[in-house]
Amino acid sequence: MTIDWSHFTPSASLAGGLLLGLAAAMFILVNGRILGVSGILGGLLTPRSGDVAWRVAFILGMAVAPMLGALIFPESIKAALAVPRIDSNFLTIVSAGLLVGFGTRYGSGCTSGHGVCGLSRLSPRSLMSTLTFMGVGFAVLAIARHLF
């Protein structure tokens, strides 16, 4: 195993994790809601009166924030605009996306929602969900690496 030192960024990762944790804590304290992106996005599919504007603002903020970050930190523009290399075919990518969507819906949230927000609230359901998500991910990776 080798480490890709050019993409090993512990300081930036720590800062991002701290900001995410702070945002999740502030969101629940200010709004009384859990900062789960799948739930926020899912709420737009079945909108309720007075519940759409903040959800749209949140999703737009997630889309705009990386662009603003690239403007503030110009050295990151090249990395932000880099096209990721995915070693897979279209059918596999679509299937993986559908499985993630199904799992997110079936598990009442995504890995980050359960892992960041649920575990910080000491939710047993989030602990089991996070362990299941991670365990299945590890198993699939191990199987895929050995079979393909």
N, CA, C and O atoms as a GROMACS GRO file, in nm:
protein
  592
    1MET      N    1   0.084  -0.118   0.000
    1MET     CA    2   0.000   0.000   0.000
    1MET      C    3   0.089   0.124   0.000
    1MET      O    4   0.189   0.130   0.072
    2THR      N    5   0.052   0.222  -0.081
    2THR     CA    6   0.126   0.346  -0.084
    2THR      C    7   0.032   0.462  -0.053
    2THR      O    8  -0.088   0.455  -0.077
    3ILE      N    9   0.088   0.567   0.000
    3ILE     CA   10   0.010   0.687   0.032
    3ILE      C   11   0.034   0.790  -0.077
    3ILE      O   12   0.149   0.818  -0.113
    4ASP      N   13  -0.073   0.845  -0.128
    4ASP     CA   14  -0.064   0.952  -0.227
    4ASP      C   15  -0.039   1.083  -0.151
    4ASP      O   16  -0.133   1.152  -0.112
    5TRP      N   17   0.088   1.115  -0.131
    5TRP     CA   18   0.125   1.229  -0.047
    5TRP      C   19   0.077   1.362  -0.102
    5TRP      O   20   0.059   1.457  -0.026
    6SER      N   21   0.057   1.371  -0.233
    6SER     CA   22   0.010   1.499  -0.288
    6SER      C   23  -0.135   1.527  -0.250
    6SER      O   24  -0.178   1.642  -0.252
    7HIS      N   25  -0.211   1.422  -0.217
    7HIS     CA   26  -0.350   1.440  -0.177
    7HIS      C   27  -0.372   1.411  -0.029
    7HIS      O   28  -0.486   1.404   0.017
    8PHE      N   29  -0.265   1.393   0.046
    8PHE     CA   30  -0.272   1.370   0.190
    8PHE      C   31  -0.275   1.505   0.258
    8PHE      O   32  -0.172   1.573   0.269
    9THR      N   33  -0.393   1.545   0.306
    9THR     CA   34  -0.410   1.680   0.360
    9THR      C   35  -0.473   1.674   0.499
    9THR      O   36  -0.591   1.706   0.514
   10PRO      N   37  -0.398   1.632   0.599
   10PRO     CA   38  -0.458   1.619   0.732
   10PRO      C   39  -0.507   1.751   0.791
   10PRO      O   40  -0.609   1.753   0.860
   11SER      N   41  -0.437   1.861   0.764
   11SER     CA   42  -0.480   1.990   0.820
   11SER      C   43  -0.612   2.034   0.760
   11SER      O   44  -0.704   2.074   0.832
   12ALA      N   45  -0.621   2.028   0.629
   12ALA     CA   46  -0.746   2.067   0.562
   12ALA      C   47  -0.859   1.973   0.600
   12ALA      O   48  -0.973   2.016   0.618
   13SER      N   49  -0.828   1.845   0.613
   13SER     CA   50  -0.931   1.748   0.653
   13SER      C   51  -0.981   1.773   0.795
   13SER      O   52  -1.100   1.765   0.822
   14LEU      N   53  -0.888   1.805   0.885
   14LEU     CA   54  -0.925   1.836   1.022
   14LEU      C   55  -1.011   1.962   1.027
   14LEU      O   56  -1.112   1.967   1.097
   15ALA      N   57  -0.970   2.064   0.954
   15ALA     CA   58  -1.046   2.190   0.950
   15ALA      C   59  -1.186   2.165   0.894
   15ALA      O   60  -1.285   2.217   0.946
   16GLY      N   61  -1.195   2.086   0.788
   16GLY     CA   62  -1.326   2.054   0.730
   16GLY      C   63  -1.414   1.978   0.826
   16GLY      O   64  -1.533   2.005   0.837
   17GLY      N   65  -1.355   1.881   0.896
   17GLY     CA   66  -1.431   1.805   0.995
   17GLY      C   67  -1.480   1.892   1.110
   17GLY      O   68  -1.594   1.878   1.155
   18LEU      N   69  -1.394   1.982   1.156
   18LEU     CA   70  -1.436   2.074   1.263
   18LEU      C   71  -1.549   2.165   1.217
   18LEU      O   72  -1.644   2.189   1.291
   19LEU      N   73  -1.538   2.217   1.095
   19LEU     CA   74  -1.644   2.303   1.042
   19LEU      C   75  -1.775   2.227   1.025
   19LEU      O   76  -1.882   2.281   1.055
   20LEU      N   77  -1.766   2.103   0.978
   20LEU     CA   78  -1.887   2.022   0.962
   20LEU      C   79  -1.952   1.995   1.098
   20LEU      O   80  -2.073   2.006   1.111
   21GLY      N   81  -1.871   1.959   1.197
   21GLY     CA   82  -1.924   1.935   1.331
   21GLY      C   83  -1.986   2.060   1.391
   21GLY      O   84  -2.093   2.053   1.452
   22LEU      N   85  -1.920   2.174   1.373
   22LEU     CA   86  -1.974   2.300   1.422
   22LEU      C   87  -2.105   2.335   1.352
   22LEU      O   88  -2.201   2.378   1.417
   23ALA      N   89  -2.110   2.316   1.221
   23ALA     CA   90  -2.232   2.344   1.146
   23ALA      C   91  -2.346   2.254   1.191
   23ALA      O   92  -2.459   2.299   1.206
   24ALA      N   93  -2.317   2.126   1.213
   24ALA     CA   94  -2.421   2.033   1.258
   24ALA      C   95  -2.472   2.071   1.396
   24ALA      O   96  -2.593   2.068   1.421
   25ALA      N   97  -2.381   2.109   1.485
   25ALA     CA   98  -2.422   2.150   1.620
   25ALA      C   99  -2.504   2.278   1.616
   25ALA      O  100  -2.607   2.288   1.684
   26MET      N  101  -2.460   2.375   1.538
   26MET     CA  102  -2.534   2.501   1.529
   26MET      C  103  -2.671   2.480   1.464
   26MET      O  104  -2.769   2.543   1.504
   27PHE      N  105  -2.677   2.392   1.365
   27PHE     CA  106  -2.804   2.368   1.295
   27PHE      C  107  -2.908   2.310   1.390
   27PHE      O  108  -3.024   2.353   1.389
   28ILE      N  109  -2.867   2.214   1.473
   28ILE     CA  110  -2.964   2.154   1.565
   28ILE      C  111  -2.999   2.251   1.678
   28ILE      O  112  -3.113   2.251   1.725
   29LEU      N  113  -2.903   2.333   1.722
   29LEU     CA  114  -2.931   2.429   1.829
   29LEU      C  115  -3.022   2.542   1.780
   29LEU      O  116  -3.113   2.583   1.852
   30VAL      N  117  -2.997   2.592   1.660
   30VAL     CA  118  -3.073   2.705   1.608
   30VAL      C  119  -3.207   2.663   1.551
   30VAL      O  120  -3.309   2.729   1.574
   31ASN      N  121  -3.209   2.551   1.475
   31ASN     CA  122  -3.330   2.510   1.405
   31ASN      C  123  -3.405   2.394   1.470
   31ASN      O  124  -3.520   2.368   1.436
   32GLY      N  125  -3.339   2.325   1.561
   32GLY     CA  126  -3.401   2.208   1.621
   32GLY      C  127  -3.413   2.092   1.525
   32GLY      O  128  -3.492   2.000   1.547
   33ARG      N  129  -3.334   2.096   1.418
   33ARG     CA  130  -3.339   1.991   1.317
   33ARG      C  131  -3.200   1.930   1.302
   33ARG      O  132  -3.098   1.993   1.330
   34ILE      N  133  -3.199   1.805   1.257
   34ILE     CA  134  -3.073   1.735   1.235
   34ILE      C  135  -3.022   1.772   1.096
   34ILE      O  136  -3.098   1.778   1.000
   35LEU      N  137  -2.893   1.797   1.088
   35LEU     CA  138  -2.830   1.835   0.962
   35LEU      C  139  -2.797   1.710   0.881
   35LEU      O  140  -2.681   1.671   0.870
   36GLY      N  141  -2.900   1.648   0.824
   36GLY     CA  142  -2.883   1.533   0.738
   36GLY      C  143  -2.917   1.574   0.596
   36GLY      O  144  -3.032   1.609   0.567
   37VAL      N  145  -2.819   1.569   0.508
   37VAL     CA  146  -2.839   1.619   0.372
   37VAL      C  147  -2.946   1.540   0.298
   37VAL      O  148  -3.027   1.598   0.226
   38SER      N  149  -2.948   1.409   0.316
   38SER     CA  150  -3.049   1.330   0.245
   38SER      C  151  -3.190   1.366   0.293
   38SER      O  152  -3.284   1.369   0.213
   39GLY      N  153  -3.206   1.395   0.421
   39GLY     CA  154  -3.335   1.437   0.473
   39GLY      C  155  -3.375   1.576   0.424
   39GLY      O  156  -3.492   1.602   0.395
   40ILE      N  157  -3.277   1.664   0.416
   40ILE     CA  158  -3.304   1.799   0.367
   40ILE      C  159  -3.345   1.793   0.220
   40ILE      O  160  -3.443   1.857   0.180
   41LEU      N  161  -3.272   1.718   0.141
   41LEU     CA  162  -3.305   1.704   0.000
   41LEU      C  163  -3.436   1.628  -0.018
   41LEU      O  164  -3.518   1.666  -0.101
   42GLY      N  165  -3.456   1.523   0.060
   42GLY     CA  166  -3.580   1.446   0.052
   42GLY      C  167  -3.702   1.529   0.086
   42GLY      O  168  -3.810   1.507   0.031
   43GLY      N  169  -3.686   1.626   0.175
   43GLY     CA  170  -3.798   1.714   0.210
   43GLY      C  171  -3.841   1.802   0.095
   43GLY      O  172  -3.953   1.853   0.095
   44LEU      N  173  -3.756   1.820  -0.004
   44LEU     CA  174  -3.795   1.896  -0.123
   44LEU      C  175  -3.881   1.814  -0.218
   44LEU      O  176  -3.954   1.869  -0.300
   45LEU      N  177  -3.874   1.682  -0.206
   45LEU     CA  178  -3.953   1.595  -0.294
   45LEU      C  179  -4.099   1.591  -0.249
   45LEU      O  180  -4.189   1.571  -0.331
   46THR      N  181  -4.122   1.611  -0.121
   46THR     CA  182  -4.258   1.619  -0.067
   46THR      C  183  -4.269   1.747   0.015
   46THR      O  184  -4.273   1.743   0.138
   47PRO      N  185  -4.273   1.862  -0.053
   47PRO     CA  186  -4.264   1.990   0.018
   47PRO      C  187  -4.387   2.019   0.104
   47PRO      O  188  -4.500   1.985   0.071
   48ARG      N  189  -4.358   2.084   0.217
   48ARG     CA  190  -4.464   2.133   0.306
   48ARG      C  191  -4.455   2.285   0.309
   48ARG      O  192  -4.349   2.343   0.287
   49SER      N  193  -4.565   2.347   0.335
   49SER     CA  194  -4.572   2.494   0.337
   49SER      C  195  -4.473   2.550   0.439
   49SER      O  196  -4.468   2.505   0.554
   50GLY      N  197  -4.394   2.650   0.396
   50GLY     CA  198  -4.298   2.714   0.484
   50GLY      C  199  -4.172   2.634   0.509
   50GLY      O  200  -4.089   2.672   0.592
   51ASP      N  201  -4.158   2.522   0.440
   51ASP     CA  202  -4.045   2.433   0.464
   51ASP      C  203  -3.951   2.421   0.344
   51ASP      O  204  -3.856   2.343   0.346
   52VAL      N  205  -3.978   2.499   0.240
   52VAL     CA  206  -3.902   2.484   0.116
   52VAL      C  207  -3.784   2.580   0.108
   52VAL      O  208  -3.675   2.541   0.066
   53ALA      N  209  -3.803   2.704   0.148
   53ALA     CA  210  -3.701   2.807   0.127
   53ALA      C  211  -3.568   2.772   0.193
   53ALA      O  212  -3.464   2.784   0.130
   54TRP      N  213  -3.570   2.729   0.319
   54TRP     CA  214  -3.444   2.698   0.386
   54TRP      C  215  -3.378   2.576   0.326
   54TRP      O  216  -3.255   2.568   0.323
   55ARG      N  217  -3.458   2.479   0.278
   55ARG     CA  218  -3.401   2.361   0.215
   55ARG      C  219  -3.332   2.397   0.084
   55ARG      O  220  -3.221   2.351   0.056
   56VAL      N  221  -3.397   2.480   0.003
   56VAL     CA  222  -3.338   2.525  -0.124
   56VAL      C  223  -3.211   2.606  -0.096
   56VAL      O  224  -3.110   2.589  -0.164
   57ALA      N  225  -3.216   2.695   0.003
   57ALA     CA  226  -3.099   2.776   0.038
   57ALA      C  227  -2.983   2.686   0.081
   57ALA      O  228  -2.868   2.711   0.045
   58PHE      N  229  -3.012   2.584   0.157
   58PHE     CA  230  -2.908   2.491   0.203
   58PHE      C  231  -2.843   2.418   0.086
   58PHE      O  232  -2.721   2.412   0.076
   59ILE      N  233  -2.925   2.364  -0.003
   59ILE     CA  234  -2.873   2.290  -0.120
   59ILE      C  235  -2.795   2.384  -0.211
   59ILE      O  236  -2.688   2.348  -0.260
   60LEU      N  237  -2.846   2.505  -0.234
   60LEU     CA  238  -2.772   2.602  -0.316
   60LEU      C  239  -2.641   2.641  -0.249
   60LEU      O  240  -2.540   2.657  -0.317
   61GLY      N  241  -2.642   2.655  -0.118
   61GLY     CA  242  -2.519   2.686  -0.045
   61GLY      C  243  -2.414   2.577  -0.062
   61GLY      O  244  -2.295   2.606  -0.073
   62MET      N  245  -2.459   2.452  -0.064
   62MET     CA  246  -2.365   2.342  -0.086
   62MET      C  247  -2.305   2.347  -0.226
   62MET      O  248  -2.190   2.308  -0.247
   63ALA      N  249  -2.382   2.394  -0.322
   63ALA     CA  250  -2.332   2.403  -0.460
   63ALA      C  251  -2.241   2.524  -0.479
   63ALA      O  252  -2.143   2.516  -0.552
   64VAL      N  253  -2.274   2.635  -0.414
   64VAL     CA  254  -2.199   2.760  -0.433
   64VAL      C  255  -2.072   2.765  -0.348
   64VAL      O  256  -1.973   2.826  -0.390
   65ALA      N  257  -2.072   2.705  -0.232
   65ALA     CA  258  -1.958   2.713  -0.140
   65ALA      C  259  -1.824   2.671  -0.203
   65ALA      O  260  -1.724   2.740  -0.183
   66PRO      N  261  -1.818   2.561  -0.278
   66PRO     CA  262  -1.688   2.526  -0.338
   66PRO      C  263  -1.640   2.631  -0.439
   66PRO      O  264  -1.519   2.654  -0.452
   67MET      N  265  -1.734   2.694  -0.509
   67MET     CA  266  -1.695   2.797  -0.605
   67MET      C  267  -1.639   2.920  -0.533
   67MET      O  268  -1.539   2.977  -0.576
   68LEU      N  269  -1.703   2.958  -0.425
   68LEU     CA  270  -1.652   3.070  -0.346
   68LEU      C  271  -1.516   3.037  -0.284
   68LEU      O  272  -1.427   3.121  -0.278
   69GLY      N  273  -1.502   2.914  -0.238
   69GLY     CA  274  -1.375   2.870  -0.182
   69GLY      C  275  -1.262   2.878  -0.284
   69GLY      O  276  -1.150   2.916  -0.252
   70ALA      N  277  -1.293   2.841  -0.408
   70ALA     CA  278  -1.192   2.848  -0.514
   70ALA      C  279  -1.153   2.992  -0.545
   70ALA      O  280  -1.039   3.020  -0.582
   71LEU      N  281  -1.248   3.084  -0.530
   71LEU     CA  282  -1.217   3.226  -0.551
   71LEU      C  283  -1.134   3.283  -0.436
   71LEU      O  284  -1.044   3.364  -0.457
   72ILE      N  285  -1.166   3.240  -0.316
   72ILE     CA  286  -1.093   3.290  -0.198
   72ILE      C  287  -0.953   3.229  -0.192
   72ILE      O  288  -0.857   3.297  -0.155
   73PHE      N  289  -0.942   3.102  -0.229
   73PHE     CA  290  -0.813   3.031  -0.228
   73PHE      C  291  -0.779   2.992  -0.371
   73PHE      O  292  -0.803   2.878  -0.411
   74PRO      N  293  -0.723   3.085  -0.450
   74PRO     CA  294  -0.700   3.060  -0.593
   74PRO      C  295  -0.614   2.937  -0.623
   74PRO      O  296  -0.629   2.876  -0.729
   75GLU      N  297  -0.525   2.899  -0.532
   75GLU     CA  298  -0.440   2.782  -0.558
   75GLU      C  299  -0.522   2.653  -0.564
   75GLU      O  300  -0.475   2.552  -0.616
   76SER      N  301  -0.644   2.658  -0.510
   76SER     CA  302  -0.727   2.538  -0.512
   76SER      C  303  -0.813   2.529  -0.636
   76SER      O  304  -0.884   2.430  -0.654
   77ILE      N  305  -0.809   2.630  -0.723
   77ILE     CA  306  -0.893   2.628  -0.843
   77ILE      C  307  -0.858   2.509  -0.931
   77ILE      O  308  -0.947   2.440  -0.981
   78LYS      N  309  -0.729   2.485  -0.950
   78LYS     CA  310  -0.688   2.373  -1.035
   78LYS      C  311  -0.743   2.242  -0.979
   78LYS      O  312  -0.795   2.160  -1.055
   79ALA      N  313  -0.731   2.222  -0.849
   79ALA     CA  314  -0.781   2.099  -0.788
   79ALA      C  315  -0.933   2.093  -0.793
   79ALA      O  316  -0.991   1.986  -0.812
   80ALA      N  317  -0.999   2.208  -0.776
   80ALA     CA  318  -1.145   2.211  -0.777
   80ALA      C  319  -1.201   2.180  -0.915
   80ALA      O  320  -1.308   2.121  -0.927
   81LEU      N  321  -1.129   2.220  -1.019
   81LEU     CA  322  -1.177   2.198  -1.154
   81LEU      C  323  -1.126   2.069  -1.216
   81LEU      O  324  -1.164   2.035  -1.328
   82ALA      N  325  -1.043   1.996  -1.145
   82ALA     CA  326  -0.989   1.872  -1.198
   82ALA      C  327  -1.101   1.770  -1.217
   82ALA      O  328  -1.188   1.755  -1.131
   83VAL      N  329  -1.097   1.701  -1.327
   83VAL     CA  330  -1.196   1.599  -1.355
   83VAL      C  331  -1.153   1.470  -1.285
   83VAL      O  332  -1.043   1.421  -1.308
   84PRO      N  333  -1.240   1.416  -1.202
   84PRO     CA  334  -1.200   1.293  -1.132
   84PRO      C  335  -1.192   1.175  -1.229
   84PRO      O  336  -1.265   1.168  -1.328
   85ARG      N  337  -1.103   1.084  -1.200
   85ARG     CA  338  -1.088   0.965  -1.282
   85ARG      C  339  -1.160   0.851  -1.212
   85ARG      O  340  -1.128   0.816  -1.099
   86ILE      N  341  -1.258   0.795  -1.280
   86ILE     CA  342  -1.335   0.685  -1.223
   86ILE      C  343  -1.309   0.562  -1.308
   86ILE      O  344  -1.342   0.559  -1.427
   87ASP      N  345  -1.251   0.461  -1.247
   87ASP     CA  346  -1.218   0.338  -1.319
   87ASP      C  347  -1.336   0.242  -1.317
   87ASP      O  348  -1.330   0.137  -1.254
   88SER      N  349  -1.442   0.279  -1.388
   88SER     CA  350  -1.559   0.194  -1.394
   88SER      C  351  -1.641   0.232  -1.516
   88SER      O  352  -1.618   0.336  -1.578
   89ASN      N  353  -1.737   0.149  -1.548
   89ASN     CA  354  -1.822   0.180  -1.663
   89ASN      C  355  -1.951   0.248  -1.618
   89ASN      O  356  -1.982   0.253  -1.498
   90PHE      N  357  -2.025   0.299  -1.712
   90PHE     CA  358  -2.145   0.378  -1.683
   90PHE      C  359  -2.248   0.297  -1.605
   90PHE      O  360  -2.306   0.348  -1.509
   91LEU      N  361  -2.271   0.171  -1.645
   91LEU     CA  362  -2.371   0.088  -1.578
   91LEU      C  363  -2.336   0.066  -1.430
   91LEU      O  364  -2.424   0.068  -1.344
   92THR      N  365  -2.210   0.045  -1.402
   92THR     CA  366  -2.167   0.025  -1.263
   92THR      C  367  -2.189   0.152  -1.181
   92THR      O  368  -2.232   0.145  -1.066
   93ILE      N  369  -2.158   0.267  -1.239
   93ILE     CA  370  -2.175   0.394  -1.167
   93ILE      C  371  -2.323   0.420  -1.139
   93ILE      O  372  -2.359   0.461  -1.029
   94VAL      N  373  -2.408   0.397  -1.240
   94VAL     CA  374  -2.552   0.418  -1.220
   94VAL      C  375  -2.606   0.321  -1.116
   94VAL      O  376  -2.684   0.360  -1.029
   95SER      N  377  -2.564   0.194  -1.124
   95SER     CA  378  -2.609   0.094  -1.026
   95SER      C  379  -2.565   0.132  -0.885
   95SER      O  380  -2.643   0.122  -0.790
   96ALA      N  381  -2.441   0.176  -0.872
   96ALA     CA  382  -2.391   0.217  -0.740
   96ALA      C  383  -2.471   0.336  -0.686
   96ALA      O  384  -2.505   0.338  -0.568
   97GLY      N  385  -2.500   0.432  -0.770
   97GLY     CA  386  -2.579   0.548  -0.728
   97GLY      C  387  -2.718   0.509  -0.682
   97GLY      O  388  -2.766   0.559  -0.581
   98LEU      N  389  -2.782   0.418  -0.756
   98LEU     CA  390  -2.915   0.372  -0.716
   98LEU      C  391  -2.910   0.294  -0.585
   98LEU      O  392  -2.999   0.310  -0.501
   99LEU      N  393  -2.808   0.211  -0.568
   99LEU     CA  394  -2.794   0.137  -0.442
   99LEU      C  395  -2.770   0.230  -0.324
   99LEU      O  396  -2.825   0.209  -0.216
  100VAL      N  397  -2.690   0.334  -0.344
  100VAL     CA  398  -2.666   0.431  -0.237
  100VAL      C  399  -2.797   0.504  -0.204
  100VAL      O  400  -2.830   0.524  -0.087
  101GLY      N  401  -2.870   0.544  -0.307
  101GLY     CA  402  -2.999   0.612  -0.284
  101GLY      C  403  -3.097   0.522  -0.210
  101GLY      O  404  -3.165   0.567  -0.118
  102PHE      N  405  -3.106   0.396  -0.251
  102PHE     CA  406  -3.194   0.301  -0.184
  102PHE      C  407  -3.152   0.281  -0.039
  102PHE      O  408  -3.235   0.283   0.052
  103GLY      N  409  -3.022   0.263  -0.017
  103GLY     CA  410  -2.971   0.243   0.119
  103GLY      C  411  -2.995   0.363   0.208
  103GLY      O  412  -3.026   0.349   0.326
  104THR      N  413  -2.979   0.482   0.150
  104THR     CA  414  -3.002   0.605   0.226
  104THR      C  415  -3.148   0.614   0.268
  104THR      O  416  -3.179   0.651   0.382
  105ARG      N  417  -3.237   0.581   0.177
  105ARG     CA  418  -3.380   0.586   0.209
  105ARG      C  419  -3.417   0.477   0.309
  105ARG      O  420  -3.490   0.502   0.405
  106TYR      N  421  -3.368   0.358   0.285
  106TYR     CA  422  -3.399   0.243   0.371
  106TYR      C  423  -3.340   0.261   0.511
  106TYR      O  424  -3.401   0.221   0.610
  107GLY      N  425  -3.222   0.321   0.519
  107GLY     CA  426  -3.154   0.340   0.647
  107GLY      C  427  -3.190   0.470   0.716
  107GLY      O  428  -3.130   0.504   0.818
  108SER      N  429  -3.288   0.543   0.664
  108SER     CA  430  -3.334   0.670   0.722
  108SER      C  431  -3.221   0.772   0.734
  108SER      O  432  -3.212   0.844   0.833
  109GLY      N  433  -3.135   0.776   0.634
  109GLY     CA  434  -3.028   0.874   0.633
  109GLY      C  435  -2.901   0.818   0.572
  109GLY      O  436  -2.889   0.697   0.549
  110CYS      N  437  -2.808   0.906   0.548
  110CYS     CA  438  -2.682   0.866   0.484
  110CYS      C  439  -2.574   0.844   0.591
  110CYS      O  440  -2.593   0.873   0.709
  111THR      N  441  -2.461   0.794   0.546
  111THR     CA  442  -2.351   0.764   0.637
  111THR      C  443  -2.308   0.887   0.715
  111THR      O  444  -2.287   0.880   0.836
  112SER      N  445  -2.296   0.999   0.646
  112SER     CA  446  -2.250   1.120   0.715
  112SER      C  447  -2.356   1.171   0.812
  112SER      O  448  -2.321   1.220   0.920
  113GLY      N  449  -2.482   1.162   0.776
  113GLY     CA  450  -2.587   1.206   0.868
  113GLY      C  451  -2.589   1.124   0.995
  113GLY      O  452  -2.594   1.179   1.105
  114HIS      N  453  -2.584   0.992   0.980
  114HIS     CA  454  -2.581   0.906   1.098
  114HIS      C  455  -2.447   0.919   1.170
  114HIS      O  456  -2.443   0.924   1.294
  115GLY      N  457  -2.338   0.924   1.094
  115GLY     CA  458  -2.205   0.927   1.154
  115GLY      C  459  -2.174   1.055   1.227
  115GLY      O  460  -2.116   1.052   1.335
  116VAL      N  461  -2.211   1.168   1.170
  116VAL     CA  462  -2.180   1.297   1.232
  116VAL      C  463  -2.290   1.338   1.330
  116VAL      O  464  -2.263   1.366   1.447
  117CYS      N  465  -2.411   1.342   1.282
  117CYS     CA  466  -2.520   1.393   1.366
  117CYS      C  467  -2.575   1.288   1.462
  117CYS      O  468  -2.600   1.317   1.579
  118GLY      N  469  -2.595   1.167   1.413
  118GLY     CA  470  -2.654   1.064   1.498
  118GLY      C  471  -2.561   1.017   1.608
  118GLY      O  472  -2.604   1.004   1.723
  119LEU      N  473  -2.436   0.992   1.574
  119LEU     CA  474  -2.342   0.946   1.677
  119LEU      C  475  -2.316   1.053   1.781
  119LEU      O  476  -2.297   1.022   1.899
  120SER      N  477  -2.315   1.179   1.739
  120SER     CA  478  -2.293   1.286   1.837
  120SER      C  479  -2.411   1.300   1.933
  120SER      O  480  -2.396   1.354   2.042
  121ARG      N  481  -2.528   1.251   1.892
  121ARG     CA  482  -2.645   1.251   1.980
  121ARG      C  483  -2.660   1.119   2.055
  121ARG      O  484  -2.758   1.097   2.126
  122LEU      N  485  -2.559   1.029   2.038
  122LEU     CA  486  -2.557   0.898   2.102
  122LEU      C  487  -2.678   0.813   2.063
  122LEU      O  488  -2.734   0.740   2.145
  123SER      N  489  -2.716   0.822   1.936
  123SER     CA  490  -2.830   0.746   1.886
  123SER      C  491  -2.789   0.602   1.857
  123SER      O  492  -2.700   0.579   1.775
  124PRO      N  493  -2.853   0.504   1.922
  124PRO     CA  494  -2.821   0.363   1.895
  124PRO      C  495  -2.849   0.326   1.749
  124PRO      O  496  -2.773   0.250   1.688
  125ARG      N  497  -2.957   0.379   1.693
  125ARG     CA  498  -2.990   0.351   1.553
  125ARG      C  499  -2.880   0.402   1.461
  125ARG      O  500  -2.844   0.334   1.364
  126SER      N  501  -2.827   0.520   1.490
  126SER     CA  502  -2.720   0.574   1.408
  126SER      C  503  -2.592   0.493   1.422
  126SER      O  504  -2.517   0.477   1.325
  127LEU      N  505  -2.565   0.443   1.542
  127LEU     CA  506  -2.448   0.358   1.561
  127LEU      C  507  -2.460   0.233   1.476
  127LEU      O  508  -2.366   0.196   1.405
  128MET      N  509  -2.574   0.167   1.481
  128MET     CA  510  -2.594   0.046   1.401
  128MET      C  511  -2.591   0.078   1.252
  128MET      O  512  -2.533   0.002   1.174
  129SER      N  513  -2.652   0.187   1.211
  129SER     CA  514  -2.650   0.226   1.070
  129SER      C  515  -2.509   0.253   1.022
  129SER      O  516  -2.470   0.206   0.915
  130THR      N  517  -2.432   0.328   1.098
  130THR     CA  518  -2.295   0.361   1.059
  130THR      C  519  -2.210   0.235   1.052
  130THR      O  520  -2.134   0.217   0.957
  131LEU      N  521  -2.222   0.147   1.151
  131LEU     CA  522  -2.148   0.022   1.148
  131LEU      C  523  -2.188  -0.063   1.027
  131LEU      O  524  -2.103  -0.126   0.964
  132THR      N  525  -2.317  -0.065   0.996
  132THR     CA  526  -2.364  -0.142   0.880
  132THR      C  527  -2.313  -0.081   0.750
  132THR      O  528  -2.261  -0.154   0.665
  133PHE      N  529  -2.326   0.050   0.734
  133PHE     CA  530  -2.278   0.117   0.612
  133PHE      C  531  -2.129   0.089   0.592
  133PHE      O  532  -2.086   0.050   0.483
  134MET      N  533  -2.052   0.110   0.696
  134MET     CA  534  -1.907   0.095   0.685
  134MET      C  535  -1.869  -0.052   0.663
  134MET      O  536  -1.782  -0.082   0.581
  135GLY      N  537  -1.933  -0.142   0.735
  135GLY     CA  538  -1.903  -0.285   0.719
  135GLY      C  539  -1.932  -0.335   0.580
  135GLY      O  540  -1.852  -0.407   0.520
  136VAL      N  541  -2.048  -0.298   0.527
  136VAL     CA  542  -2.084  -0.339   0.390
  136VAL      C  543  -1.988  -0.276   0.290
  136VAL      O  544  -1.948  -0.340   0.193
  137GLY      N  545  -1.952  -0.151   0.312
  137GLY     CA  546  -1.856  -0.085   0.223
  137GLY      C  547  -1.722  -0.156   0.222
  137GLY      O  548  -1.664  -0.178   0.115
  138PHE      N  549  -1.672  -0.191   0.340
  138PHE     CA  550  -1.545  -0.265   0.349
  138PHE      C  551  -1.556  -0.400   0.278
  138PHE      O  552  -1.465  -0.439   0.205
  139ALA      N  553  -1.668  -0.471   0.300
  139ALA     CA  554  -1.686  -0.603   0.239
  139ALA      C  555  -1.692  -0.593   0.087
  139ALA      O  556  -1.629  -0.672   0.017
  140VAL      N  557  -1.768  -0.498   0.036
  140VAL     CA  558  -1.779  -0.480  -0.109
  140VAL      C  559  -1.644  -0.447  -0.170
  140VAL      O  560  -1.608  -0.500  -0.275
  141LEU      N  561  -1.570  -0.358  -0.105
  141LEU     CA  562  -1.436  -0.323  -0.155
  141LEU      C  563  -1.344  -0.445  -0.156
  141LEU      O  564  -1.273  -0.468  -0.254
  142ALA      N  565  -1.346  -0.522  -0.049
  142ALA     CA  566  -1.261  -0.641  -0.042
  142ALA      C  567  -1.298  -0.741  -0.151
  142ALA      O  568  -1.210  -0.798  -0.217
  143ILE      N  569  -1.427  -0.763  -0.171
  143ILE     CA  570  -1.472  -0.857  -0.273
  143ILE      C  571  -1.438  -0.805  -0.412
  143ILE      O  572  -1.388  -0.879  -0.497
  144ALA      N  573  -1.464  -0.676  -0.436
  144ALA     CA  574  -1.438  -0.618  -0.568
  144ALA      C  575  -1.289  -0.620  -0.601
  144ALA      O  576  -1.252  -0.646  -0.715
  145ARG      N  577  -1.205  -0.592  -0.504
  145ARG     CA  578  -1.059  -0.592  -0.528
  145ARG      C  579  -1.007  -0.731  -0.557
  145ARG      O  580  -0.911  -0.747  -0.632
  146HIS      N  581  -1.069  -0.834  -0.497
  146HIS     CA  582  -1.018  -0.970  -0.516
  146HIS      C  583  -1.080  -1.039  -0.638
  146HIS      O  584  -1.020  -1.131  -0.694
  147LEU      N  585  -1.198  -0.996  -0.679
  147LEU     CA  586  -1.265  -1.061  -0.792
  147LEU      C  587  -1.239  -0.992  -0.926
  147LEU      O  588  -1.241  -1.057  -1.030
  148PHE      N  589  -1.215  -0.864  -0.922
  148PHE     CA  590  -1.203  -0.790  -1.050
  148PHE      C  591  -1.065  -0.739  -1.070
  148PHE      O  592  -1.037  -0.675  -1.172
   0.00000   0.00000   0.00000
